[in-house]
């Protein structure tokens, strides 16, 4: 008797487009009209891929955060990071920055000087991960992880490679420390792979590449810019590349982000860059920013000037 096929994908959401930061376009499947929060994940932004001519690149000038974590993953191009606690770093291709905003920070994420002056491609992601109430006011922390410190898993048939940013795949474990149990994987396959996700975690799969992929035991089709929301029900999640290469020699490589986490299960109150548990805590965050408790970063005017000039250059080129 054939075993019953388990339905794991509960919905598929197509990302909408909107401008963020200093004027860059993002594809955003979360939050969306049909999915406001996927505990513990608050937001998923797909940045690019985009090509900038010299002087056109934009980022996110000085802005505050409190009560959650931001995770930035760069595929192409680069960001330069500054914050009000004196931290500074450059995120190049393959880098991940896991920033715990905690009690509050002002930071900026700007294109590197090389990308701004010479132009080039940019492609990346930013994910917001909630913090439990007990950790919302902890001291801010940064984990800047270069690509050589992020492990890859490869399947025995060599058809699937998975970058293990957070969590683990078989015997490959991530080097990043998280406050809540999280899986963040960059999965690339030209075949089939069955991924085990711990029981109690729900999952999301975002297709950031042109090739369609089948997801779940029921083989739901997920196309570029679509997010599949899954109830794993304690069973492995199946992935299968489907599109033939032009010469018919095999399958085109499918590429997806896999996000899974243990739900925190607490009420949240959110407004812009603040995610707390009550409305009173939100109001206090806004008071603290206005009173200067989050600090400031020198060079704020210069970053805004560069952003305004880049946007003006893009408008002149008809790119707005």
C-alpha positions in Angstrom: 0.0 0.0 0.0 1.4 3.4 -1.0 2.2 5.8 1.9 0.2 9.0 2.1 1.9 12.1 0.8 2.2 14.6 3.6 1.3 18.2 2.7 3.9 20.5 4.2 3.5 23.8 2.3 0.7 25.8 3.8 0.9 28.8 1.5 3.1 30.4 -1.2 3.6 34.2 -1.1 5.0 36.3 -3.9 7.2 39.2 -2.7 6.1 42.7 -3.3 8.5 45.5 -4.2 9.2 48.7 -2.2 11.9 51.2 -1.6 13.8 51.1 1.7 16.7 52.8 3.4 18.2 55.5 1.3 16.1 54.6 -1.7 17.1 51.0 -2.8 14.5 48.6 -4.1 13.8 45.4 -2.2 11.6 42.4 -2.8 9.8 41.6 0.5 7.7 38.5 1.0 7.7 39.0 4.8 5.8 40.9 6.2 3.2 40.9 3.5 -0.6 41.3 3.3 -1.1 37.6 4.1 1.7 37.0 6.5 2.6 39.7 9.1 4.9 37.6 11.3 6.5 34.1 11.1 7.7 33.7 14.7 10.6 34.3 15.3 11.2 35.9 11.8 10.0 39.5 11.5 11.2 40.4 8.0 12.9 39.1 4.9 14.2 41.6 2.3 15.8 40.6 -1.0 18.2 43.4 -2.1 18.9 43.3 -5.8 20.4 41.9 -7.8 21.1 45.4 -9.2 23.8 47.0 -11.3 25.0 50.5 -10.3 26.9 52.9 -12.5 29.6 55.0 -10.8 28.0 57.3 -8.2 24.6 55.5 -8.1 24.9 53.0 -5.2 22.7 53.7 -2.2 22.4 52.2 1.2 20.7 52.9 4.6 22.1 56.0 6.3 22.0 56.4 10.1 18.9 54.8 11.7 18.0 53.2 15.1 17.0 49.6 16.1 15.9 48.1 19.4 14.6 44.7 20.5 15.6 42.3 17.8 18.4 41.1 15.5 19.3 42.0 11.9 21.1 39.5 9.7 22.8 40.8 6.6 24.0 38.3 3.9 26.0 39.7 0.9 26.3 37.7 -2.4 27.7 40.5 -4.6 29.0 44.0 -3.9 29.5 45.2 -0.4 28.3 47.2 2.6 30.2 49.4 5.0 28.9 49.4 8.6 29.2 52.0 11.3 27.4 52.3 14.6 27.0 54.4 17.7 29.0 51.9 19.8 32.1 52.5 17.8 31.9 49.4 15.6 32.9 49.4 12.0 33.2 46.7 9.4 33.1 46.1 5.6 30.9 43.2 4.4 32.3 41.8 1.1 30.7 39.0 -1.0 30.0 35.9 1.1 30.0 37.8 4.4 27.3 37.5 7.0 26.7 40.1 9.8 24.5 39.0 12.7 23.7 42.2 14.7 21.9 41.9 18.0 20.4 45.4 18.4 19.2 44.6 21.9 18.8 47.7 24.1 19.4 50.0 21.2 21.9 51.1 18.5 22.2 53.7 15.8 23.8 52.2 12.7 24.4 52.9 9.0 24.8 50.4 6.1 26.3 52.2 3.2 27.8 50.9 -0.1 31.5 50.5 0.0 33.6 53.4 -1.4 34.7 51.1 -4.3 31.1 50.3 -5.2 30.1 53.9 -5.0 33.0 55.2 -7.1 33.4 52.5 -9.7 29.9 51.0 -9.8 29.1 47.3 -10.0 26.6 44.7 -9.0 25.0 44.4 -5.6 23.0 41.4 -4.4 22.1 40.4 -0.8 19.5 39.9 1.9 18.5 41.3 5.3 16.5 39.3 7.8 15.0 40.5 11.1 14.8 37.9 13.9 12.9 38.7 17.1 14.3 38.4 20.5 12.5 37.1 23.6 11.4 39.6 26.2 14.3 38.6 28.5 16.9 39.5 25.8 15.3 42.7 24.3 17.4 45.0 26.5 20.8 43.2 26.4 23.9 44.9 25.2 24.2 45.1 21.4 26.5 42.5 19.8 28.0 41.9 16.4 29.1 38.8 14.7 30.9 39.6 11.4 31.6 36.3 9.7 33.8 36.1 6.6 32.9 33.5 4.0 35.9 31.3 4.9 34.4 30.8 8.4 30.9 29.8 7.1 30.9 26.0 6.4 29.4 24.3 3.4 27.7 20.9 3.3 27.8 18.8 0.1 25.6 15.8 -0.5 27.1 12.4 -1.4 25.8 12.7 -5.0 27.5 16.2 -5.3 24.2 17.7 -6.6 23.4 19.7 -3.5 25.5 22.3 -1.6 24.2 24.1 1.4 25.9 27.1 3.1 25.2 26.6 6.8 24.9 30.2 8.2 22.9 29.1 11.3 21.9 25.7 12.5 23.3 22.5 11.1 23.0 20.1 8.2 23.9 16.5 8.9 27.4 16.7 10.5 28.1 20.4 9.4 27.4 23.0 12.1 27.4 26.8 11.8 29.8 29.0 13.6 27.3 31.7 14.5 25.8 31.9 18.0 22.0 32.7 18.1 19.8 33.7 21.0 17.0 31.4 19.9 17.3 28.2 17.9 17.6 29.2 14.2 18.3 27.6 10.9 19.5 29.9 8.1 20.7 28.0 5.0 21.6 28.9 1.4 20.6 25.7 -0.4 21.7 25.1 -4.0 20.8 22.0 -5.9 20.7 20.5 -9.4 19.1 17.3 -8.1 17.1 16.3 -5.1 17.8 16.7 -1.4 15.9 15.7 1.8 16.5 18.2 4.6 15.9 17.4 8.3 14.6 20.3 10.4 14.2 19.8 14.2 10.8 19.0 15.4 9.0 22.1 16.8 10.5 24.4 14.1 8.3 25.7 11.3 10.1 26.7 8.1 10.1 29.1 5.2 11.8 28.6 1.8 12.5 31.7 -0.4 13.5 31.2 -4.0 15.9 34.0 -4.9 17.0 32.5 -8.3 15.3 32.3 -11.7 15.1 28.5 -11.7 11.9 27.0 -10.3 12.2 24.4 -7.4 9.8 21.8 -6.0 9.4 22.0 -2.2 7.8 19.7 0.4 6.8 16.1 0.2 3.9 17.1 -2.0 6.3 18.9 -4.4 4.8 22.4 -4.4 6.3 24.6 -7.2 8.1 27.7 -5.9 9.2 30.3 -8.4 11.6 33.2 -8.2 10.6 35.8 -5.6 8.2 33.4 -3.9 8.2 32.3 -0.3 6.8 28.9 0.7 5.6 28.7 4.3 5.8 25.1 5.7 4.6 23.0 8.6 7.2 20.3 8.6 5.1 18.0 10.9 8.3 16.4 12.1 9.2 15.1 8.6 12.1 15.9 6.3 11.5 18.7 3.7 12.1 17.6 0.1 13.8 19.9 -2.5 14.0 19.1 -6.2 15.4 21.1 -9.2 13.1 20.9 -12.1 14.2 23.0 -15.1 16.3 21.4 -17.8 19.6 23.0 -19.0 19.6 24.4 -22.5 21.7 21.5 -23.8 19.5 18.9 -22.0 22.5 17.6 -20.0 20.9 18.0 -16.6 18.9 20.4 -14.4 19.5 24.1 -13.9 20.8 24.9 -10.4 18.0 26.1 -8.1 18.9 28.4 -5.2 16.8 29.1 -2.1 17.1 30.4 1.4 15.8 28.1 4.1 14.7 29.8 7.4 13.5 27.8 10.4 13.2 28.7 14.0 11.6 27.7 17.3 8.7 30.1 17.9 9.2 32.5 20.9 5.4 32.6 21.5 5.2 36.1 23.0 3.0 39.0 22.0 4.9 41.7 20.1 4.5 45.4 19.6 6.3 46.8 16.6 6.8 50.2 15.0 9.4 50.9 12.3 12.8 50.0 13.7 11.5 48.9 17.1 10.2 45.5 18.1 9.1 45.2 21.7 6.4 43.4 23.7 4.2 46.3 24.8 3.1 49.7 23.4 4.6 51.4 26.5 8.0 49.9 25.6 7.7 51.2 22.1 6.9 54.7 23.3 10.0 54.5 25.6 12.2 53.4 22.7 11.1 56.6 20.8 11.7 58.8 23.8 15.2 57.2 24.3 16.1 57.9 20.6 15.0 61.5 20.8 16.9 62.0 24.1 20.1 60.7 22.6 20.4 57.5 24.7 21.1 55.5 21.5 24.1 57.6 20.8 25.2 58.9 17.4 27.7 58.3 14.7 30.1 61.0 13.4 29.8 61.7 9.6 26.0 61.5 9.5 25.7 64.6 7.2 28.3 63.2 4.8 26.4 59.9 4.5 23.2 61.7 3.8 24.9 63.9 1.2 26.3 60.8 -0.6 22.8 59.2 -0.6 21.1 62.3 -2.0 23.7 62.7 -4.7 23.4 59.0 -5.7 19.6 59.3 -5.9 19.8 62.4 -7.9 22.2 60.7 -10.4 19.8 57.8 -10.7 16.9 60.1 -11.3 18.8 61.9 -14.0 19.5 58.5 -15.7 15.8 57.7 -15.6 16.2 54.9 -13.1 13.6 56.0 -10.6 
